[in-house]
Amino acid sequence: MATFNPALSRTATPPPPNTSLIVYASIAVNLLIAIVCVILAANIFGIQESTAAGTPALEQLVRLGRPVIVFVGLIALVPAIIAVYSTFNLLRRQNAGRYSALILQFLGIVIAAVAMIHLWGVFQSFEVVVDGIVQNSLLLLGFAVAYALYWIGNKLGDRNPWSGRLTTAALALGTLTFIVIVFVVNILTAANSVLSAYGNPLTWVMTFLAIALMWLFIKLLRLGLYFGETQDQLVAWQGWMMLAPNIIGFLFFFAGPLLLSFYLSFTNSTVGRVPEFIGLQNYGDAIALEFQWKDDVEAPAQSVMSFGYTPLGELSLGERTLVVGAKDRLFWLSLRNTVLFCLLLVPLAVIPALFLALILNSHLPGVNIFRAIYFLPSVAAVVGTALIWRWLYHPTIGFINYAITQMVNGLNGIGFQLTDPQIEWLTGPGVVLYSMVLLSAWQVIGFNTVLFLAGLQGIPKDLYEASSIDGANRWQTLRFMTLPMLAPTTFFVVITTVITGLQVFNEPYALFPSRPIPENATTAVYYLYNQGFFRFNFGYASSIAWVLFALIFGMTLIQFRLQRSNAYEG
């Protein structure tokens, strides 16, 4: 029997009659892109402080220094290189050239569409429309009522005469609501601004460019058979197309700022100064430590420190004392606070979440309601919850101290001699860190509970039946079956909780309204924020960010290394 090869049959199909036109049009677009990008890169390389005057974007670029200008110019050359590569492979009828041309055409469509929307004034009109919707938000109830009528009509069934009536009423109400909203929220005014934008010839150019590139993109996309595209390649580019919006957003809003911060970490960047390259000085100033011996116990620790170093702590070793100092004392304190915060957060946010998940997994009535209640703190706004917790932590009228006072009075009433501690949750040097941990654990427990509950529900029921037949009690079942089977979920929960703890910022920022906040509440990310946006030491703040990244990456890597290759052994 003859075999059938789909890939060979696809390549053997004759090309469409306009194939040459599409290919040569793609080559022409590639050459146009290459010329434009080369001219743009040349202009970027030639930017000087005098030529940038009067143009805010160019002035910002000049303030970032010459290396950034060169980097941006090199980025502008990338499409030109891709265009040349695509042209060469299109002439050779290679699929790589087709894919490269599709990428360039897709980016061209996006740029032309954004420029066209900007010329339409959609961004400004959108604000007007949103304000109109907010001011007339009650009109949106018409859509909710229409949907409810439509849902009820479908539930009644086709034989019920009210089914058609309710469906018709729902469609009529939804249409009427839409028409009223169109007139009320000034959508027609926004549409008029779009039409008036075509008085500008540039709007016509961008519209034609977007349509032409879209037409060429679709035509070239359908030439897979001509270029010998296999089924696997077809599926692959469709997947990449689905990921394209996320990839573009990642490149512009994450990768770009990330590279910029890495560059700034090696400079003395600050307000009103063009960054100068200073090498590893920022990193050295941040992590520099000094160890000195102090023979005189009564002498101050600062007396043995070199110039520029501040004591961090003292360690008594026999008759001598070892003094540890740092150039940036507050950075090391913030790092210590972050590590302690993380060590306290992990048990407080993981162990209770596991027990709550075990309880919710026991088929109690109303389990969905309890799951939603526990998950609410995870999605609640941090600022709002911090305001509530600040009230709870109040030393005189807060509910926490009130509850402690009532407990102490009750115990003293039966013979104990206890003193009411009157804890200063937000001002006591030894307590502020615990205040932040309690707030953070309260927020994270619900999320971890849902993760544990999903892991528990994924354990096969047959294993529990087998363990009960073998005579295992609840504790043995939990210890030797549930916890080992839950190891992958536990590993994920611990990893995410550790990363959350090392990146803590919202709690100290929202919980302590006065500035500066207590030293024991200053975390590494908050210290980074303070250096960058209050002291405007952008270079130093960037170096701290990368030190923190290295810490988080290292701890995560260690946890992955310690994780067993088989989570179910032992």
N, C-alpha and C positions, 0 to 999 in steps of 0.2 A: 504494500500500500504506500502510495506517495505521501510524504509528510508535507505539512503546510507551515511555513515560517512567516508569521505576520510582519516581521521587520523587513524581510526580503520583498514581500508583496507590496509593502508601503513604498519602498524605494523604486520599485518597478513601475509604479503608477506614473503616467505621463504628466508633466507639469501643466498648470493652467496657462491659457494663451497669453496672459499679461504678466507672466513671471519676470521676464527681462525688465519690463518697466518698473516693477516693484523693487527689484534688486538694485537697478541703477538709481532709482529715486532714493533708496536707503543709503547708497554710496554717496550721493550728492548731499544728503542730510549729514552724513558723517563728516564729509569734508568741510561743510559749513560750520559744524560744531567745532571741529579742530581749529579752523581759522579764528573763530570767535574766542575760543578758550586761550589760544596763544596770544591774541591781542589783549585779552583781559589779564592774563598772567604778566605780560610785559608792563602793562599799566600798573599793576599791583607792585611789581618789583621796583618801579620807578617812583613810588609814593614817597614824598618827603614832607616834613612838617610844614613847609611853605605851600606846597600844592594841596595839602589836606585842609587848609584853613577854609572855614565856611561850610564844610560838609561834616555833619556830626559823626556819621559812620566811619569816615576816613580818619577823623580826629581821634576817635576811640581806638582805631587800629594802630595809629602812630603811638599813642600812649602806652600800648602794650609792648613796644620795643621792636627792633629790627628782626629778631628771630621769628616773631609771630607773623610779620609781614612776609618774610620769605616762605614760611610754612603755608600761609594762605595762598601765595602765588603758586607753590608746588601743587596744592590741592586743586587749583584752577587748571593746572596742566593735565590732571588725571583724565578728565573726559577726552581731551585731545589724544592722549595715548591710546585710550580705549577705542576712539574713533578710527585711528590709523590701523590698529589691530583688527578691528571689525571689517574695515574696507579690504584689507589684504585677504582675510579669510572668506569674505563674501565672493571675491573674484575667484577663489579656489573652490567655491561651493562647499565650504565647511560649516557645520552647524554652530561651531563656536563663534564665527562671525555673525551669524544670525542672532544668536543670543545676546552678543555684545550690542548689536544695533538695536535690539528690542529694549535693552536696559537704557540706552541713551535716549531712545524715543519716549520711553515711559517717563524718565526724568524731565524731558522736555515738555511733555504733556502736563506734568505736575506744576512745573514752573510757570508755563503759559496760563494754566488754569488759575493759579494763585494770583498772578498778575492781573488777569482778567477780572477776577472777583474783587480784587482791591480797587481796580478802576471803576467797577460798578458801584462801589461804595457800600458793599454788602456788610462789611465789618461795622461801619457806623450805623447803618440801617438796622442791623441785628440788635444793637443796643436799644434802639427806639422800639423795636417790636417786642423785645423782652420786657421792657418797662411797661408797655401797653398790656401785655399778658399778665404781669404781676398786679397791675392796678385793676384789672378786670378778671381776676383769678376765679371768681365764682362762676363765670361762664363755662369754665372747664368741666363743671359738674354735669353739663349737658352730655358730654361724651361718656361719663360714668353711668348716667341714667340710661343712655342709649345702649351701652354695652349690657347693662343689667336686663333691659327689656329683650334684647337679642338673645341673651343666654337663657332667660326664662322661656321664650318662645321655642327655642330648640329643645328644651327639656320637656315641653308639653307633647311633642310628637306631631307627626304630619296629619294625623286624623283629627286632632283637636282644632276647631275653627279659630280659636284664639291664637294659635301658633303663627299663622300667617299675618294676623292683624298686629301682633306684637312685633314681629320681624319688620313689617312695613313701617310701623310707628318708630322703631329703633333707627331704621335707615333715614327716615324723614327727620327725626330729632337730631341725629348726628350731622346730617347735611345742613340743617338750619343753624346748628351751633357753629359749624365751620364758617358759614356765610357771615354770621353775626361777628365772629372773632376777626374775620378778614377785614370787615369795615371798622371795627372798634380799635384794633391794635395797629392801625396805620400800615398794613401790609401793602395796600394799594399805593401809598406814598413811597414805600421802599421800591415797589416795582417801577414807579415813575422815575426814580433816581437811576435805575438800571437802564431804562430807555434813553434818558438824557445823557448818560455816559458815552453814548455812541456819537456825540458831537465831537469827541476827541478821537483823532485818527489812530492813536495808539491802541485804543480799545478795539477797533476793527482789526488791527494787525495781530493783537494777542488772540482774538477770537478765531481769526483765520488760521493762525499758527496752531492753536489747540486742536481745531477740527482737522487740519491737514495731517498733523502728527498722529491723531487718533485713527484717521483712515489708513495711513501708512502702517501704523502699528498693527491694526487688525489684519490687513492684507498680508503683511510679513509673518504674522502669527500663524496664518493658515498655510504657509509654505513648508510645513514640516516634512511632508512626503518628498518634496523636491530636494531638500537638504539631507535626506536620509535619516530622519528622526525616528528613533526606536520608541516603543511604548514606555519603557522605563524613563527615557528622557522627557517624554510628553508629561508623564506624571510628575517628574521632578520639577519642571519649570512651572507647572500649575501650582505646586506647593510653594515654590519661591514667590510666585505672584501673590499668593495669600499672605505671605509673611512680609511682603514689600512695605506696607504702611508702617509696620512695627520696626522694620530695619531702618527705614528713613528717619523715623522719629528717634531711634536709638543713636544714629550717627549725628544728628543735628543737636539733640537735647541732652545726650549723655556722653557719647564718645568725645565730641568736641570740647565741652567744658572739662572733661576728665584730662584730656591732653593739655589743655591750657593750665589747669591747676598743677599738673606735673612740671610744666615749664616754669610757672611762677614760683614753685617751691625752691628753685635754684637761683632766685633773684631776690632783690630787696624791694619788691613791688609795694608801693603805698600810694596814697592819694597825692596827685599833683607831681608825680615823679615817673619818668620813663624807667622801666625796670632795668637794672644792671645785673649781669651774671656774677654771682658770688660763690658758685660752687656748692659745696656741702655745708656752708656756714650755718644755714638755718637748722639743718638736721643736727649739726654739732652743738649749737646753742640749746636745742630742745632736750637732747638726751645726755648731755655732758654731766658726768658725776666726778666727784673728788672724794678720796678717802684719806683722812689725816688722823694721826694718833695725838691724843691729848693726855699728857702726864699729870697735869694739875687738875684734880677733880673739880675744884671750885672755879677754875677759869672758864669764861664764857666760850661756847663752841665756836662763835664767830672769830675768835682770836687766832685759831689755827687754820682758818680757811684762807685760800688764795683770793686775790681781788676778783670780784665778779661772782663769787660763789656764796650761796646761802645755805646754812645747815638744814638738813632734812631730818636727821635723827642721830641718836647716840647709842652705842652698844658697848656695855661694860664687859671687858675681858680681863679678869683678874684685877691687877692694880692699874691697868691702863684702860683708856676709853677710846673707842674708835668712832670718829665723827664722820658722818656721811653728808656731803654737801652737793648741791646742784646749781648750775647756772640759772635754770628756770625752775625754781622751787614749786611754783603753782602748777606747772605742767605735770611734774611727778606726783603731786598731791591729787590732781585730777585723774591721773592714771590709776593711782591707788584706789581712789573712790570708785572708779569705773569697775575695776576688778572685784572689789568688795561687793559692789552693787550686783554684779553678775553672779558671784558665788552665793549671795543671799537669795537672789531672784530664782535661780534654777530649782532648788528644793521647794520653795514656797509656791512656785507656779506649776511644777510638774507633779509632785506627789499628791496634792489635793485634787488636781485635775484628773489623775488616774482613779482616785477613789470615787469622785463624782461620776466618772464614766462607768465604773463598775456598778454603781447604784442605778444610774439611768439605764444600764443595759439589762437590768433585772426585770424588765417588762412591767414596770410600775404604771398605774393609770396616770394619764396626763404627761407622759414623758416628753412629748413634743413641746409642750408649754414650758416645762422646766428647762429644756435644752435652749429654747429661745431666750428665756430669762437669764441663764448663765452666759449666753453669747452676747447679750446686749452691751455689757461694758467694753467689749472688744471693738464694737462699731460706734460707740459713743464718742463725741468730740472730746479731745483731751482737755481743752481749755475749760469747757463746761464742767467736766468731772473734777478737774483740779479746783475750781471754785467751790464745789460742794465739799471736797475733802479739806480745803482750807478752813471751811466753817466747822467741819467735824474735828479738825485738829486744834481749834481755838482753845487756849489754855483755861479760859474761865467759863465760856458758854458752849464749848464744843461737846458733842454727845459722847465722844470717847472718854474724855476726862470725867464727864458726868457719870458715865457708867462705872469707871474705876472708883470714883468717890463713893458711889452707892454700894459697891462691893466691899470696900474697906470699912464703911460704916456698918454694914451688915455683919462682917466678921468681928469687928470690935464689939458689936452688941452681944456676941456670944462668948466673949472672954479674951479675944485676941487683942494684942497691943500693936496695931499697925499704924503707920504714918501715911497719910495721903500723899503720893508722890507729886501730884500736880505737874505732870510732864509737860515741858515746853517743846512740843513736837516740831515747830518750825523755827525755833531759835536756839534750842539746846545743841551745843557742838557735838555731843555724842549721840544725838537722837535724829538729827535731820536726815541722815542717810537712810535710817530705818523707815522714816516717814515716806520717802520716795519709793522704797522697795515695796511697802505695803500697797501704795497706790498702783504701782506698775503690776504687781502680782494680781491684784484684783481685776485689772484689765486683761491680763494674759490668760488667766485660768480658764475663762469661758472658751477661748479659741482652742487651747490645748485639750479641753474636755471634749469638744466636738471631734478633734483629731483622734483622740483615744477611743471615743465611741465608735467612730468609723472603723478603726482597727479591730475593736472587739467584735463588731458585727461581721467582719470579714473572716473570723475564725470559723472553720466548719463545725457544724453542730454535731457531726458524727463523732468528733473527738471527745466532746463532753459526754456523749452517751457511752462511749467506750470506757472512759475513765470512771463513770458511775458504775458500770458493770464490773470493773476491776476492783471496786470498793474504795476508791479514792474519796476522801472528804473534801470539803470546800477549800480548806487551806492548801491541801496537797494539789488540788486541781489548779488553784491560783498560782502556786509556786512552780510547779513542774510542767504546766501546760499553757496557762493563759499568759503569764509573763514572758516565757520564751517565744511564744507565737507573736507576742506584741512587741518583740525587740525591734523590728524595722520602724514601727510607728514611734516607739520610745526614742530611738536614735534621731529620727526626724524632729520630734518635739524638743529634745534637748538641744539639738543644733540650732533650731530657730530661736529658742529661748535665749541661748548664749549670745547669738548675734544681736537679738533685741536688747539684751542687757549691755552689751559693749557699745551699742549705738544710742544709748539713752540720752535724750535731749529734752523732750517735751515736759517730763516731770519737773526737773529743776527750773525750767524756764517759766512754766505756768504756776508752779506751787509757791514760788517765792517772788512776790511782786516787786519787792524793793531791790535796788541794785547798788552795790554788788551783792550777790547772794553769798551765803556762808561758805567758807572754804571747804568744809566737809560735805557740802552739797554740790560742789563744782565737779562736773564730770568732764571727760576728755572732749566730747563733742561740744559741750557748752563752752569749754575753754577755747576751742577752735572758733566757735561762733563769736565769742567775745573779742578774740584777737583780730578776726577779720572784719567784723561789722561795727565794733565800737572803737577799737584802736586803729583800724584800717591798715594793719600789717598783713597785707594779702599774701605776700611771699611766705612769711613765717606761718600764717594760718594754713597755707597749702601744704607746707612741710609737715605740720602736725596731722593734717588729714591723711597724708600718705603713711606716716608712722602708725596711725590708728588702723589704716587699712592692712598694713603688714601684720599688726597684732591680731586682728580679726581673722585674716587669712591663715596665719600660723596656728591659731587655736582651732580653727575649723579643720585644717589639715591634720593636726594631731588627733582630733576626735575621729576623723575618717581612718587614720592609721590604726587606732586602737579598736575600731569596730571590727568584729570578727567577719571573716569572709562568708561564713555560714551562720546566719543569725539564729538558727534553731538548734545548734549543737549545745550540749551541756544542759 
